Amino acid sequence: MRHLAIEVGSRRFVARLEEEAAPKTCAAFLKMLPFSNQVIHSRWSGEAVWVPLADFDTGLDFENHTSHPSRGDVLLYPGGFSETEILFAYGSCRFASKMGQLAGNHFLTVVEGADQLMDMGREVLWKGAQWVRFIDLGKR
């Protein structure tokens, strides 16, 4: 199994790539690594933070998609009704935009650091944008 490190501000998580369930999404995201940007609190989705990617064309369709990510799930929305984005659920969440409910490709699951998720989300909510970085840890 392959894992990525996700750094949000001073916090670090390890996430498993969901290569069996979302092979195309995982492959596309791996090509983007190392990836860094700013993460902001979601406006519509509940307890989640997101990285807006505007009109970035992932070349992906829906794959292992969900509107109800669990705590620690990371989704890649390939665009369409709303802008392309990465959504990182830290608590109760229903993926949505001003256009309504969305579904994103679940391609990462936090396997280390879950105890920091709520603190990470609250920090982004109350202190504003934080830097996020995704780093390939290779096979573990």
N, C-alpha and C positions, 0 to 999 in steps of 0.2 A: 504494500500500500504506500502511496505517495502522500506526503504531508507538506503543508505550507505554514510558515509563520505569518501571523497577522499582528502587526504592531499598530496600536491606536494610542497616540500620545505616549505615555510612559508604560502602558500596559502591553503585555505580549500574550498571544494565544497561539495554539497549534491546532490546525484544522486538517482533517482528512479530505482528500479529493474524492469525490463520489464518481470515480471513473467507470464503474459498471453501469450506474444509473444515468449518467450524463457524460458520456465519453467525448462528444463533440464540444460541449461547453468547456470541459476540463482542458482539452487540447487547445482550444482557442485562447483560454485564459493563460495557460502556461506560456504561450508565445508572447504574451504581454509582460511577462516577468523580467526583472523585478518591476513592480508597479507601485507607484506612490501618487497620492493625491490628497485632497482634504475630504473628510467625512463630516457631514452635518446631520442634525437630527431630522427625522422624517416629519413631514407636515401632515400626512394623511394616514400613515400606516400603524400608528401606535408606538409600541416600545421597540423602535428600530432606528438605526442610523443608515445614511445612504451616501453614495458617491455619485453625483450627477455626471453623466457622460455625454450630455447634449445629443447630437445627431451622429455619434460614433457608430459606424456600421460594423457590427460583430460578424455578420454573415451567418448568423445562427437563426434557427427556428426554435420552437418550444421543444423542450426535452427535460423530462423529470420535473415538470413545472408544478408550482403550487401557489395558491393565494394565501395560505395559512402556514407560514414557516414556523418552526419550533425555535425555542430559545437556543441560540448558537448556530442556527442555519444561515448560510450566506447564499443569496440568489443573484443571478445575473439576468436582468430583464433585457432582451435583445432589441427592444424598441418596437414602435408600432403606434399604439394609441397614445403613448407618452414617451418621454425621452429615454434613451438607453441609460441604465443605471445598475449599480451594485447595491443591494439591500442586505444589511447585517442585523438580524433580529437579536435583541438582548432580553426580550420578555414577550408579553402577549402582543400579538401582531396579526394584522390582516392587511396584506399588501394592496395598496390603492394609490390613486392619484386624483387630481381634480376631475379626471375623465371617468372615474369610478374604479371598481375592483380590477386589479391586474394579476397576472400570474408570471412568476419568474422561474428561471431554471435553477433548481437547488443543486449546487455543485460543490459546496464545501460544508463540513460539519465540524464545529469546535470539539476537540477531544481533550484539550488541556487548557486550563485557565477559565473554565466556565464560572468559577466562583467570582471572577472579576467582571463578568458581563454587565450586571446591573450598575456597578460603579462606573464603568466605561460609558454606558448610555446616559447616566445622570450627568456625568462630566460634560459630555457633548451637549446635552440639553441646557445645562445651566452656565457653562463657560464658553460655549460656541464651538466653531469648527476646530477639528484636531487633524493632525497629519495621520494618514493611514499608509501602511506599507505592507505589501504582500511579497514574501520571499520564499523561493522553492527550497525545501529541505531535502528534496530527493526521496529516495526509498528509505523507509524506516522499518 
